[in-house]
C-alpha cells in the first residue's frame, strides 16, 4: 500500500501542474503569497497579534486591529479573516 504522504505529494504536484496549464484556476491566496511573500508574512503576523488580543479578552484592541487589517489591503483572504473576527467580537461584546 502506498503511504498517504506520497499520495498527498503527488496530488499537490498534479494541482500545481493544473495551475501552470490554467493559471485562472490558481486561488487568489496562492497568487498573493507568490507575488510578495514578505508582505503576506507581515500581514499574517498582524492577524496573529489581533487574534491574541481577542483570545486575551482585549476586544476593543482586537476590534481596532481587525479594522486596520480589513482596510489596509484589498485582499479577499484578509478581508474574510477580519470580517469574521469582527463579527465574533461584536457578538461577544453585545451579547454578554
C-alpha positions in Angstrom: 0.0 0.0 0.0 1.3 3.5 -0.9 1.9 5.7 2.1 -0.6 8.6 2.4 2.1 11.3 2.4 3.3 10.1 -1.1 -0.3 10.3 -2.4 -0.7 13.8 -1.0 2.6 14.8 -2.5 1.5 13.5 -5.9 -1.8 15.3 -5.7 0.0 18.5 -4.9 2.2 18.1 -7.9 -0.8 17.5 -10.1 -2.6 20.5 -8.7 0.5 22.7 -9.4 0.6 21.3 -13.0 -3.0 22.3 -13.4 -2.3 25.8 -12.2 0.5 26.1 -14.7 -1.8 25.0 -17.5 -4.8 27.1 -16.4 -3.5 30.0 -14.3 -7.0 31.3 -13.9 -7.7 28.4 -11.6 -5.0 29.5 -9.2 -6.5 30.6 -5.9 -6.1 34.2 -5.0 -4.3 33.4 -1.8 -1.6 31.5 -3.7 -1.2 34.4 -6.0 -0.8 36.8 -3.1 1.8 34.7 -1.4 3.8 34.2 -4.6 3.7 37.8 -5.6 5.0 39.3 -2.4 5.8 36.8 0.4 7.3 39.3 2.8 4.2 41.5 2.7 2.0 38.4 3.1 4.1 37.2 6.1 3.8 40.7 7.7 0.1 40.7 7.3 -0.1 37.2 8.9 1.8 38.5 11.9 -0.7 41.4 12.2 -3.6 38.9 12.1 -1.9 36.7 14.8 -1.5 39.8 17.0 -5.1 40.6 16.6 -6.2 37.1 17.4 -4.1 37.0 20.5 -5.8 40.2 21.7 -9.2 38.6 21.0 -8.2 35.5 22.9 -7.0 37.5 25.8 -10.3 39.3 26.1 -8.9 42.6 24.8 -11.9 43.0 22.5 -11.6 46.7 21.8 -7.9 46.4 20.8 -8.7 43.3 18.7 -11.5 45.1 17.0 -9.3 48.1 16.2 -6.6 45.8 14.8 -9.0 43.8 12.7 -10.5 47.1 11.3 -7.0 48.2 10.3 -6.3 44.8 8.7 -9.5 44.8 6.8 -9.0 48.3 5.5 -5.2 48.2 4.8 -5.1 45.7 1.9 -7.6 44.7 -0.8 -7.1 41.0 -0.2 -10.1 38.7 -0.2 -8.3 36.4 2.3 -7.5 39.1 4.9 -10.9 40.7 4.3 -12.6 37.4 5.1 -10.5 36.8 8.2 -11.0 40.2 9.6 -14.7 40.4 8.9 -15.3 37.0 10.5 -13.3 38.2 13.6 -15.2 41.5 13.7 -18.5 39.5 13.6 -17.3 37.3 16.5 -16.1 40.3 18.5 -19.4 42.1 18.1 -21.3 39.1 19.0 -19.3 38.7 22.2 -19.3 42.3 23.1 -23.0 42.9 22.6 -24.5 39.6 23.7 -23.0 39.5 27.2 
